[in-house]
Amino acid sequence: MEKVEMVRVRSTPEAVCDAMSSITECLENMRTTTSASDIKIFRLSRYEGDLAVFIFWDHSTTREKSREGLMVAEILQQIGAFNHFVWVTK
C-alpha cells in the first residue's frame, strides 16, 4: 500500500520563515535515514504562513503516523495550529 503523510501548519509568514532552517535540517536528515520514497515542502501560493510537509511511502504496511511525521509535527506545532493526516491508496 502507498501512504502519504501530510503535516500542515497555519502560522504567520514570519514564524514559518524563522522555522524554515529547523524544518529543512530535519527533512534533510530524514532523506538519508528513512525509507520514505520522497519528502516535499509546499507553501500555500496566496498565504505564505501556510506550510505543508508531505512524506511519501511506497511500501507501507501500516496506516499509522510515522516516527518521521511525528518529528515534523513536533517542529510545526511550535509555530502555529497544525494538522497531521495519513492518506493511503485504496
Secondary structure, 3 states (H helix, E strand, C coil): CCEEEEEEEECCHHHHHHHHHHHHHHHHHHHHHCCCCEEEEEECCCCCCEEEEEEEECCCCCCCCCHHHHHHHHHHCCCCEEEEEEEECC
